[in-house]
Amino acid sequence: MSPISGMGVSGAGRAKFRTEGTIAQAGTGTHAAPSKGSASRFLLVLSGLLGILLFLGLGIWQLERRVWKLDLIARVDQRIHALVVDAPGPPSWNGLSAPDYEYRHVRLAGRFLGGANTLVQAVTELGGGYWVLTPMRADGGFVVLVNRGFIPQERKAEFERESGGSTAPAAVDGLLRVSEPGGGFLRSNDPAANRWYSRDVVAIAKARGLTDVAPYFVDAGASGAQSWPRGGLTVVNFRNSHLVYALTWFALAVMLAIALARPIFTSCPGRSAAR
């Protein structure tokens, strides 16, 4: 005999007892389910807030990059149009840096050295071809690689045979450029095969057996329209899309904020009652 039977509980009482127990169990289950749902919503909201902060941070970073880029463009433009100065000699080489010296308008006086030119593959407004780099010994005794200008593909053999231009005293006005080590995009310089894809001063100097070489090269200024190599083709153009990038990140932050806020507003008691 069960305890319930021993207590004299009738069949109706037993049914009522079972019903109340079932209701209590169901009530316990309904309290557990919202707990799990609340944790999931919390993690979702937390991830969304972190995403918003990330997008806002990236947008602010792009605005800071835009300020830096505009300052760089202004400084380079000022250097290009400034009065010409003598090319830096050995005492200044340790302090040379691209942000402070690149595109500075310089003058170089000396003599071109006899020997082979270095032809570096290039693409310009005149099409595909080569830059012609020739070493010049400055009056100060050091050597500078001078980018005399561009030649088209069909003139490659001619300038490979040329012995480095005239060795008579010469003067070059142009823009100071920093070395381009390594090579071009997905292509490495191959000194042994005399294939060059970038104006790598150190590698070219080593391949040509040059010493006392400046850590920069000089892009020669404009030459005659009918002469080769054709100088003055330096492209000074800095891409500045940072504002577009910043607006994109800010837009993503706003979209994510709307996506997070929408469930909150749609679940408000007032809106639920209205429905």
C-alpha positions in Angstrom: 0.0 0.0 0.0 1.4 3.4 -1.0 1.7 6.2 1.5 -1.0 8.1 -0.3 -3.4 5.2 -0.1 -2.5 4.8 3.6 -3.4 8.3 4.2 -6.9 7.7 2.8 -6.6 9.9 -0.2 -9.4 9.4 -2.6 -9.0 8.8 -6.4 -10.0 12.4 -7.0 -7.4 13.6 -4.5 -4.7 11.6 -6.1 -5.5 13.0 -9.5 -5.4 16.5 -8.1 -2.0 15.8 -6.5 -0.5 14.5 -9.7 -1.9 17.5 -11.6 -0.3 20.0 -9.2 3.0 18.1 -9.4 3.0 18.3 -13.2 2.2 22.0 -13.1 5.1 22.5 -10.7 7.5 20.7 -13.0 6.3 22.6 -16.0 6.8 25.9 -14.1 10.4 24.9 -13.3 11.1 24.2 -17.0 9.7 27.6 -18.1 12.0 29.3 -15.6 15.1 27.5 -16.9 14.4 28.3 -20.6 14.4 32.1 -20.3 17.7 31.8 -18.4 19.5 30.3 -21.4 17.8 32.7 -23.8 18.9 35.7 -21.7 22.5 34.5 -21.8 22.5 34.1 -25.5 21.0 37.6 -26.0 23.6 39.1 -23.7 26.5 37.5 -25.7 24.9 38.6 -28.9 24.5 42.2 -27.7 28.1 42.2 -26.3 29.5 41.0 -29.6 27.5 43.6 -31.4 28.8 46.4 -29.2 32.4 45.2 -29.6 31.8 45.2 -33.4 30.5 48.8 -33.3 33.5 49.9 -31.3 35.8 48.2 -33.8 34.2 49.9 -36.8 34.2 53.3 -35.1 37.9 52.8 -34.2 38.8 51.9 -37.8 36.9 54.9 -39.1 38.7 57.2 -36.7 42.0 55.6 -37.7 41.3 56.3 -41.4 40.5 60.0 -40.6 43.9 60.2 -38.9 45.5 58.6 -41.9 43.8 61.2 -44.2 45.3 64.0 -42.1 48.7 62.4 -42.4 48.3 61.9 -46.2 47.2 65.5 -46.8 50.2 66.7 -44.8 52.5 64.4 -46.9 51.1 65.7 -50.2 51.6 69.3 -49.0 55.2 68.7 -48.0 56.1 66.9 -51.2 54.5 69.6 -53.3 56.5 72.2 -51.4 59.8 70.3 -52.0 59.2 69.8 -55.7 58.6 73.6 -56.2 61.2 74.7 -53.8 64.6 76.2 -54.9 67.1 73.6 -56.0 69.7 72.5 -53.5 72.9 70.5 -53.9 72.5 66.7 -53.7 73.3 65.5 -50.1 76.9 64.3 -49.6 78.3 61.6 -47.3 78.0 63.6 -44.1 74.2 63.7 -44.6 73.6 60.1 -45.6 73.0 58.7 -42.1 70.2 61.1 -41.5 68.4 60.6 -44.9 64.8 59.4 -44.7 62.1 59.2 -47.2 59.6 61.3 -45.2 62.1 64.2 -45.0 64.1 64.0 -48.2 62.2 62.2 -51.0 61.2 64.3 -54.0 63.5 67.1 -52.8 64.6 69.2 -55.9 68.4 68.7 -56.1 71.3 69.5 -58.4 74.2 67.2 -59.1 77.4 68.3 -60.9 80.1 65.9 -62.0 80.9 63.3 -64.8 79.1 60.2 -65.9 81.2 57.1 -65.4 82.0 55.0 -68.5 80.5 51.5 -68.3 77.2 49.7 -68.7 73.9 51.4 -68.1 71.4 49.6 -65.8 68.0 49.2 -67.5 65.1 48.8 -65.1 61.7 47.7 -66.4 59.1 50.5 -66.2 55.7 51.5 -67.4 55.1 55.2 -68.0 52.6 57.4 -69.9 54.7 56.6 -73.0 54.1 52.8 -72.6 56.3 50.0 -71.5 60.1 50.2 -71.5 63.0 50.9 -69.2 64.5 53.5 -67.0 68.2 54.1 -67.8 70.3 54.4 -64.7 73.9 55.7 -65.1 76.4 56.3 -62.3 77.7 59.9 -62.0 80.8 60.8 -59.9 79.9 64.1 -58.3 82.4 66.9 -57.9 82.4 66.0 -54.2 83.9 62.6 -55.0 80.9 60.3 -54.2 78.8 58.4 -56.8 75.1 58.9 -57.5 72.9 56.7 -59.7 71.1 59.1 -62.1 67.9 57.9 -63.7 68.4 59.7 -67.0 64.9 58.9 -68.2 62.8 56.4 -70.0 63.4 54.5 -73.2 60.8 52.3 -75.1 61.3 48.6 -75.6 62.7 48.9 -79.1 65.7 51.0 -77.9 66.8 48.5 -75.3 69.7 47.1 -77.3 71.0 50.5 -78.2 71.3 51.6 -74.5 72.7 48.2 -73.4 75.6 48.9 -75.8 76.0 52.6 -74.8 78.9 53.2 -72.4 77.0 55.3 -69.9 76.6 58.5 -71.8 79.1 61.3 -72.2 82.0 61.5 -69.7 82.3 65.3 -70.1 81.4 67.5 -67.2 77.7 67.6 -66.7 75.0 68.9 -64.4 71.7 67.2 -63.5 68.7 68.8 -62.0 66.1 66.4 -60.7 64.2 64.9 -57.8 65.9 62.9 -55.0 64.4 59.4 -54.7 65.0 56.7 -52.1 66.2 53.2 -53.1 63.7 50.6 -54.1 65.1 47.3 -52.7 64.1 43.8 -53.7 62.3 44.2 -57.0 58.8 44.8 -58.4 55.5 43.2 -57.6 55.9 39.4 -57.5 59.3 39.8 -59.4 62.7 39.9 -57.7 65.7 41.6 -59.2 68.2 39.1 -60.8 71.6 40.8 -60.9 73.3 37.7 -62.3 71.0 37.8 -65.3 71.0 41.6 -65.5 67.2 41.7 -65.0 66.0 44.6 -62.9 62.5 45.4 -61.8 63.2 48.2 -59.3 65.8 50.9 -58.8 67.7 49.1 -56.0 70.7 51.3 -55.4 72.6 48.9 -53.2 72.2 45.9 -55.5 73.0 47.8 -58.6 76.1 49.4 -57.1 77.3 45.9 -56.0 76.6 44.4 -59.4 78.5 47.2 -61.1 81.4 47.3 -58.7 80.7 50.8 -57.5 81.9 52.3 -54.3 81.1 55.5 -52.3 77.6 55.3 -53.7 74.9 57.6 -52.2 71.9 55.7 -50.7 69.5 57.4 -53.1 69.2 58.0 -56.8 68.1 61.1 -58.8 65.3 61.3 -61.3 66.6 63.7 -64.0 64.3 66.5 -65.0 62.6 67.0 -68.3 64.6 66.6 -71.5 63.9 67.3 -75.1 60.6 65.9 -76.5 62.5 64.0 -79.2 65.5 62.8 -77.2 66.1 59.5 -75.5 66.3 58.8 -72.6 63.2 60.9 -71.9 63.5 62.6 -68.5 60.9 64.4 -66.3 58.5 61.4 -66.2 58.4 61.1 -62.4 54.9 60.5 -61.2 54.1 62.3 -58.0 50.7 61.0 -57.1 49.6 59.8 -53.7 46.3 57.9 -53.5 44.1 59.4 -50.9 40.9 57.4 -50.4 40.9 57.5 -46.6 37.7 59.6 -46.3 35.8 56.9 -48.3 37.2 54.2 -46.1 36.3 56.1 -43.0 32.7 56.7 -44.2 32.5 53.0 -45.0 33.5 51.9 -41.5 31.2 54.5 -39.9 28.3 53.2 -42.1 28.9 49.6 -40.9 28.9 50.8 -37.3 25.5 52.5 -37.8 24.1 49.4 -39.6 25.2 47.2 -36.8 23.8 49.5 -34.2 20.4 49.5 -35.9 20.5 45.7 -36.2 21.1 45.5 -32.4 18.5 48.1 -31.5 15.6 46.7 -33.6 14.9 43.6 -31.5 14.9 45.7 -28.3 12.4 48.2 -29.6 10.1 45.5 -31.2 10.0 43.7 -27.8 9.0 46.7 -25.7 5.9 46.1 -23.6 4.1 49.0 -25.2 4.6 47.6 -28.7 3.6 44.1 -27.6 0.3 45.5 -26.1 -0.4 47.4 -29.2 -0.2 44.2 -31.2 
